[in-house]
Amino acid sequence: MEKEDWKPFLNALDKFDRKKFDEMFDIPRFYISACFNSVQYVRLYPILMSILLYHYKELTQCISEVEGIEASERFATANDSRR
């Protein structure tokens, strides 16, 4: 198992970071079918790609939310200036 290969790294982390590392390593189960269909000689590649894809999706969602908040703020400011 790939996670076992990271045990020395994991043991060097503090308790909070270990929990986050475990959470991060659980992400590929969301993309398990893609991981199984990936023909890679290095088993870690589909795992890393799953983690990157998940975080990319989270980041783009956050960006969209921030843009929505900024648009609302601009609208509110424009309405306030008309009064």
ABEGO torsion letter per residue (X at the ends): XAAAAAAAAAAABBAAAAAAAAAAAAAAAAAAAAAAABBBABAAAAAAAAAAAAAAAAAAAAAAAAAAAAAAAAAAAAAAAAX
